Amino acid sequence: MTGSAANGRAAVVGLRWCAALLATLVCLGLTACTGLDERAGAGADARDGVDRSPLPESNEESDARRRARIRLELGASYYQQGNFKVALDELRQAVSADPDYAPAYGMIGLVYMAIGENARADENFLRGLRLAPADSDLNNNYGWFLCQTGKARESLDYFARALRNPLYTTPARPLHNAGICALRLGDTAAAESYFLRSFQVDPSNPVAMFNLAELFLKRGDVERARFYSQRLVANFDPSPEILWLALRIERKAGNRDVQASLESQLRRRFPASGEAAKLAKGEFED
């Protein structure tokens, strides 16, 4: 496999984790990255890597802002359920009640992003950012939108803006999102730096761990790859992607018994997965 092909695969897998893990970690901002699959493993969709929670309000909340916030919370709930039509109805009522409520426009952007109406998504993200240019969640989510729509290089600036707020409580999200987008650009050095920083601020971040393990495996640094992969296996329900990565690392390390155990789990738990098919063919991507 060529270096560019390997990087591309790592980016795709990382994206799937950002979707799957974003659900498991509730990287949504609503209470809270995107689920490593809705089972903590794979299957990226347009909602990956975003913060989906309305922002807390001050004690001096106006009646209009309170009504807008309630509608936003309802819209966000419907969005998470995949009921995008009702979500949009609620969110339109939110901005009708308070046309200056930036989080509502950001949420509308996420809904339009999910249904593939990218022009409307872009318009609403930008409207929200005009109202709240320093908002970390808005900057992170718009950065992810740009990355998902072929503008990975431009996205990095918005992730950087999200990180400027020293009080931002979830900096691991824009950091690992930036890492995924750097992989899309073929910049593995920058990606590694982003993932390492993400892991440093949140050692439980599975998106960072998965991608670091993949990067170190491709570099031939098996012990560092094992460090991250073992944490994944120990702390998250295995997905086909996690098991496939871990068994390839153990194979490189020469740990045949551990490799055999992981192979058995993959065959037993995910017999129809693409990873099980690769295992059956002996395609270890060496």
N, C-alpha and C positions, 0 to 999 in steps of 0.2 A: 504494500500500500504506500502511495506517495505521501510526502509530508502534507501537501494541501488537502488530499483526500482524508487523511487522518484528522486534520484540524477540522475539516467540514463535518466529519462524523461526530467528533467531540462536541461541536457546537449544536448539532441536532439533538444529541442525547441530552446535553445540558438544558436545552430548551424544553424537552419533554419533562425533565425533572422540575423545571421551573413551573411547569403547569401542574404536575402531579403533586409536587411538594408544596406548591403554593396553596393547595387546598388543605393538605395535611397540617402545614404550619400555620394556616390561616394567614398567609402573607398577603392578606387582602386589606389590611388596614381596617376592616369593618369591626373586627375585634382584633382583628388583625386584618407570603411570597407566592407562589403559584404552586398543587399537591404532588410530586414526582409521579404522577398519574393520580387519580383520585384514590388510589390505594397506597399512596406514598411512593409511586414509581414512575409512570410514564404517561404520554399522551398529551402533548401540548395543544392548547387551543388559544384563542385570541385573548383570553383573560390572564395568561401567564404573566408572572413578574410584576403584578400591579398591587397597589394598595387600594382596597375597596371600602374603607371605612369613612363615614362622615367625621368631620373634625369636632372636637368638644367646643362648646360655646361658653361665653363668659356669663357671669351672674347677672349682667345687665342686658340680657337677651331681649330684644324687642318682640312684640307679638308677631310681627311679620316674619322675623327670623325664626321664631319658635315654630310657626306653622311650616315654614320652608324646611326646617331641620327634620320635623316629623315626616314630611313627605319624602325627604331624601332617605331617611332610614327605611321607610317602606319600599322605596324604589330600589335601594341597595339590596334589600332582602329578596325582592322578586328577581333582581339580576342574578343573585347567587343561585336561585332556583332554576334559572334559565328561562324565566317567563319575561322575555324582553319587551313585549308589547305593553304589559301592565306596568313594568318598570318605567318605561318611557312616559306613560300616562302620569304616574306619580311624580316623576322628576319634572315634567312640564308644569305640573301644579306647584312644585317647589319654586321654580324660577318665576312663575306668575306671582306667587306670594311675595317673593323677594328677588328682584332681578339682579341684585348685586351679590348673590350668594355663590361664591366661587366653587365650593365643593360640589354643588349640584351640577354645574357645567362639566366638571371633571367626571362625575358619575355618568352624565349623558354621553360624554366622549367614550367611556368604557362600553356602554351599551351599544353605541353605533359601531365601535370597533369589533365587538363580539358578533354583530350581524353583517359585517363586511362593508358597511357604509363609511368608507374611510374619509371621504371629503367632509361629511358631517361630523365625524369623530374629531378630525383635525380642527375644524371650526370651533367646536365646543371646548376642546382642550385649551386652545389659544385664548378663547374668551375668558375661561377661568383663570388662566395665567395672567391676563391683563388686569384682572381684578385682584389677584394675589400672586404676584411674580415670585415671591420668596417661598411659597408653599412647597414643602418638601414632597408631600404625597403627589401633588399635581405634577411637579417636575419629574419625579420618578415615573409616574404613569405615562406622561407624554413621551419621555425618553424611551420607554418600552414600546409605545405605539410606533415611534419613528423606527426603532430597530426592527419591528415586525413588518414594516412596510417598505423595507429596502433602503432605509436611511440610517444605517448603523453608525456611521461616522458622526452624523449630526446628533445622534442620541447621547453620545458620551458627554456632551456639554450639559445636557439636562440632568444626567445622573450626578455630575459634579455640582450643579446648582442645588440638587436635593441634599447634598452632603454639607452644604455651607452652614446650615443651621446646627449649632453645637448642641441644641436641645432635642434634635430629632431622635426619636426613641428606637427607630429600626434602620440604622445605617447599613446593616448587612444586605438589605434588599437592593438598593441602588448599586452597591458594590458588586454583588454577584450578577445583577443584570448587566452592568458594564462589562464584566468578565465574559458573559455569553456573547455580547455584541462585539467585543474585541475578537473573540474567536471567529465570528462571522467575517471580520475584516482580515483574518489570517494572522493577527498579531498575538501569537501565543505568549510572548514575554509580558505584554500588557495584561493579557487575560490572567496569567498566573499571578501577577501582582494584585489585581483586583480580587481574585478568589482568596488569596492569602489574607488580604486585609479584611475581607468579609468573614473569614474563619476566625480571625483574631478578635473581631468585635462580637462574634456570635459563634462559639465553638460547637454549637448544636446545629449549625446551618448545613443541611444535607446537600443543597445545591452546590455550595462551595466545596464540600468534602468530595462529592462525586466527581466534579470536574477536576479537582486537584489530583485525585487518584488516577483519573484517565490521563491527564497531562504527564504525570510522573511515570506512569507505565509506558507511555509512548517514548519518553526520553530514556527509558531503561533504568530509572532510579526506583528499583523495585521496593526497597525498604520504605521509602517515603510514600510510595503508592499504597503499600500495605497499611501504613499508619492510618490513612484516611479511610480506606476500604473496610478495615476491621471495625472502625468506629461506626460506619454506616450499618454493617451487618449486625453489630451489637445493639444498636439503638433504634433501628427502624425496621418495620415489617418488610421483609425482602420483596423486591419486585424482580421481574426478569432481568432488568437492566443492572440492578445491584448485584444479583447473583452472578450474572455473566461477567461483569467487571471483576468481581472478587475472585472467581475461579480462574480467570486469565492471569490475574496477579499471582495467585498461589502457584499456578502452573509455571510461570516465569521464575518464581522463587524456588521451585523444585519441591514444594510441599504436597506430595502426591495424595496423602491421606486427606488433607483438608480440601484439596481440589476435588477428589472423588465425592466427598460429602456434599460440597456445593453443587456438583453436577447432579447428584441424586435429588437434591432439593429442587433444582431447576426442572428436571424431567417430571418429578412428581407433582409439583405445584403449578407449573406453567407449561404443560405439554404442548399446547398449541401456539406458543410464543415464537417469534422470530429467532430469539436467542436459543431456544431448545432446538430449532431447526439447524442453526449454525453448529451447535454442539454435535448433533447427529452426523453432520457432514465433516466435522473436524476442522471447521473454519475458525481458528483462533485469532486470526488477524495479526499474526506475528510479523 
